[in-house]
Amino acid sequence: MTAIEMRSVRHGYGRTTVLHDLSLTVGEGEVLGLFGHNGAGKTTTMKLILGVLRADAGEVRVLGVSAGEARARRELGYLPENVSFYPQLSGRETLAYFARLKGVPVSGIAALLDQVGLTDAADRRVRTYSKGMRQRLGLAQALLGEPRLLLLDEPTVGLDPIATADLYALIDDLRRRGTAVVLCSHVLAGVESYIDRAAILCQGRLRALGSLPELQREAGLRWRLTSLQVDPQGRTLRCERTVAAKEKMAWLRALSGQPETVDVEVRAPSLEDLYRHFQGAAGRRERV
């Protein structure tokens, strides 16, 4: 079953259109990275999937039904960018409250608290939590009921490097179990290894969609080769060059065949490089 299907979706606020004919799908067990500048339409897209907003035109289907239907809401998990909880409740009480709202058993709360590293703080009031702890509590709330679709908006805000690594390990585990994940983040280098496809929005339009290899081929960006070579005086020299993708292997063979070459590093166009390329291309089209 397709987790998300958006067909020619348009949405606006007043006279301002913020999404223009957006079409995309997300399959079960797929992690989609949704990227764009502030105001690109990412949050609006999330709200349409959640059913909080209704599209002005087009269709949004979630887990086989129209977005916003009760069946879809029960199988959705959502972590907003800025989490907010009742400060006088404890972490455990907060999860119990949301479990009752969602209609799922409270029996799994202890395991969730342990999963996000909050067992020791479970009975402390939320007002005593740090930003990172509130973020982890928000993640636990999103995981209530083992959702089949998880929407994460800037999930690593406030998390330290270890907690961030734990989050992505959790996302990998959810993917293996068939949960679809839509992940919004401005920290592109951090998410590059964990997404199956990237969707890049600019001014409410979908400018690029595909896996990193697909986007690399579409963009045609050059690869960077860095070689370390030893000269006749025994000095190590660092040489950098950029090459077209189709020339990469020929250059590697040539460099590896030189006795003075001691190491070669190959760097593909990164997600950040691709993001800059497609955003820049979109900007150039807008000015034409």
C-alpha positions in Angstrom: 0.0 0.0 0.0 1.2 3.5 -0.7 1.6 5.5 2.5 1.1 8.9 0.9 -0.3 9.9 -2.4 -0.6 13.6 -3.4 -2.0 14.4 -6.8 -1.8 17.9 -8.3 -2.3 19.5 -4.8 -2.6 23.2 -4.6 -3.1 25.2 -1.4 -2.9 28.9 -0.5 -3.6 31.4 2.3 -5.8 34.2 1.1 -4.4 35.4 -2.3 -1.1 33.7 -1.7 -0.6 30.3 -3.2 2.0 28.3 -1.2 1.8 24.9 -3.0 1.5 24.7 -6.8 0.3 21.3 -8.3 2.4 19.2 -5.9 2.4 15.5 -6.8 4.4 12.8 -5.0 4.1 9.4 -3.4 5.7 7.7 -0.4 5.8 4.0 -0.2 5.7 1.7 2.9 9.1 1.4 4.5 10.4 4.4 2.6 12.1 7.4 4.1 11.5 10.6 2.2 13.5 13.7 2.9 11.4 16.9 2.3 13.7 19.9 1.9 13.2 23.6 1.1 13.9 27.1 2.2 11.7 28.8 4.9 8.3 29.3 3.3 8.9 26.7 0.6 5.7 24.8 1.6 7.1 22.0 3.8 5.0 22.7 6.8 1.9 23.2 4.7 2.6 19.8 3.0 2.8 18.2 6.4 -0.5 19.7 7.6 -2.2 18.5 4.4 -1.0 15.0 5.1 -2.1 15.2 8.7 -5.5 16.4 7.5 -5.2 19.6 9.5 -5.6 21.5 6.3 -7.8 20.6 3.3 -6.2 21.2 -0.2 -7.8 23.9 -2.4 -7.4 21.5 -5.3 -6.1 18.1 -5.9 -6.1 15.0 -3.8 -4.3 13.8 -0.7 -4.6 10.2 0.4 -2.9 8.7 3.4 -2.7 4.9 4.0 -5.4 4.3 1.4 -7.9 6.8 2.6 -8.5 10.5 2.4 -6.2 12.6 4.6 -7.9 13.5 7.9 -10.0 10.4 8.2 -10.0 8.8 11.6 -8.4 5.6 10.3 -5.5 7.5 8.9 -5.1 9.7 12.1 -4.8 6.6 14.3 -1.9 5.2 12.2 0.0 8.5 12.0 2.7 9.8 14.2 3.8 13.5 14.1 6.7 15.4 15.7 6.4 19.1 15.1 9.5 21.4 14.9 8.6 23.1 18.2 7.1 20.7 20.7 5.0 22.0 23.5 3.6 20.1 26.5 1.8 20.9 29.7 4.7 21.8 32.0 3.1 20.5 35.2 2.7 17.0 33.9 5.5 14.4 34.2 6.9 12.7 31.1 5.0 9.6 31.9 1.7 11.5 32.5 2.2 13.3 29.2 2.5 10.1 27.2 -0.5 8.6 29.1 -2.5 11.7 28.1 -1.6 11.5 24.4 -2.2 7.7 24.4 -5.7 8.2 25.7 -6.3 10.9 23.0 -5.1 8.5 20.3 -7.0 5.6 21.7 -3.9 3.3 22.2 -2.9 1.3 25.2 -0.8 2.9 27.9 1.0 -0.3 28.5 3.8 0.5 26.1 4.7 3.9 27.7 7.6 2.5 29.8 9.2 0.9 26.8 8.9 4.2 24.8 10.4 6.2 27.6 13.3 3.8 27.7 13.6 3.8 23.9 14.2 7.6 23.9 16.4 7.7 27.0 13.9 9.3 29.4 13.4 6.4 31.9 15.2 8.2 34.7 13.3 11.5 34.1 9.9 9.8 33.5 8.3 11.1 36.7 9.8 14.6 36.6 7.7 17.5 35.6 8.2 18.5 32.0 9.0 22.1 33.0 12.3 20.7 34.4 13.2 19.1 31.1 15.9 20.6 28.8 15.1 21.3 25.2 16.7 18.1 24.1 14.6 16.1 26.7 11.4 17.7 25.5 12.3 16.8 21.9 12.9 13.2 22.9 9.5 13.2 24.7 8.0 14.6 21.5 9.5 11.7 19.6 8.1 9.2 22.1 4.6 10.8 21.7 4.9 10.5 17.9 5.7 6.7 18.3 2.6 5.9 20.3 0.6 3.1 18.8 3.4 2.0 16.4 2.4 4.3 13.6 2.6 3.2 9.9 3.5 6.7 8.9 5.7 9.0 10.8 6.1 12.7 10.0 9.2 14.4 11.6 9.7 18.1 11.3 13.3 19.1 12.3 13.6 16.1 14.7 17.2 16.7 15.7 16.6 20.2 17.1 18.1 20.3 20.6 19.6 16.7 20.4 23.2 16.0 21.2 25.3 13.9 18.7 24.6 10.6 20.6 20.8 11.3 20.7 20.9 12.2 17.1 22.6 9.0 16.1 20.1 7.1 18.2 17.2 8.8 16.4 18.5 7.8 13.0 19.1 4.2 14.2 15.4 4.2 15.3 14.3 5.5 11.9 16.3 2.7 10.2 14.6 0.2 12.5 11.1 1.6 11.7 11.9 1.5 8.0 12.8 -2.2 8.2 9.5 -2.8 9.9 7.6 -1.1 7.1 6.9 2.3 8.6 7.0 5.2 6.1 8.8 8.3 7.3 8.7 11.9 6.0 11.6 13.8 7.4 12.1 17.6 7.2 15.5 19.0 8.1 17.8 21.9 7.4 20.8 19.8 8.5 21.3 18.2 5.1 24.6 16.5 5.9 23.1 14.7 8.8 20.2 13.1 6.9 22.0 12.2 3.7 22.7 8.6 4.7 19.3 7.9 6.1 16.8 8.8 3.3 15.7 6.8 0.3 14.7 9.8 -1.8 14.8 13.6 -1.5 12.0 16.0 -2.5 13.2 19.6 -2.9 10.6 22.4 -2.8 11.2 26.0 -3.9 8.5 28.6 -3.8 5.8 25.9 -3.4 6.9 23.9 -6.4 8.5 20.5 -6.5 11.9 21.2 -8.2 13.5 17.8 -7.8 12.5 14.3 -6.6 14.6 11.1 -6.5 17.3 9.1 -4.9 20.7 10.7 -4.4 22.2 8.9 -7.4 19.2 9.9 -9.6 19.6 13.5 -8.5 23.3 13.4 -9.1 22.8 12.2 -12.6 20.1 14.8 -13.3 22.1 17.7 -11.9 25.3 16.6 -13.7 27.5 18.1 -11.0 31.2 17.3 -11.0 32.9 14.9 -8.6 35.9 15.9 -6.5 39.0 13.8 -6.5 41.7 14.5 -3.9 45.0 12.7 -4.4 48.1 12.5 -2.1 51.3 12.2 -4.0 54.9 12.0 -2.9 57.4 14.1 -5.0 61.1 13.2 -5.6 62.1 15.1 -2.4 59.8 13.0 -0.3 57.2 15.7 0.3 53.5 14.8 0.3 51.5 17.0 -2.1 47.7 17.3 -2.0 46.2 17.6 -5.5 42.5 18.4 -6.0 40.5 18.3 -9.3 36.8 18.1 -10.2 35.7 15.7 -13.0 32.5 14.8 -14.7 30.9 11.6 -13.5 31.6 9.8 -16.7 35.3 10.6 -16.4 35.7 9.5 -12.8 36.8 5.9 -13.3 39.3 6.9 -16.0 40.9 9.4 -13.6 41.0 6.9 -10.8 42.7 4.4 -13.0 45.2 7.0 -14.1 46.0 8.2 -10.6 46.2 4.7 -9.1 48.7 3.7 -11.8 51.1 6.5 -10.8 53.8 5.2 -8.3 53.9 8.6 -6.6 50.2 8.4 -5.7 49.7 7.2 -2.1 46.0 7.8 -1.6 42.9 9.0 -3.5 39.7 10.4 -2.0 36.6 10.5 -4.1 33.7 12.8 -3.1 30.4 12.6 -4.9 28.1 15.6 -5.1 26.5 15.8 -1.6 22.8 16.4 -0.8 23.8 20.0 0.1 25.4 20.4 -3.3 22.3 19.1 -5.0 20.0 21.3 -2.9 22.0 24.4 -3.8 22.0 23.3 -7.5 18.2 22.8 -7.7 17.4 25.9 -5.6 19.7 27.9 -7.8 18.2 26.5 -11.0 14.7 27.3 -9.7 15.8 30.9 -8.9 17.2 31.3 -12.4 14.0 30.1 -14.0 11.9 32.5 -11.8 14.0 35.4 -13.1 13.6 34.5 -16.7 
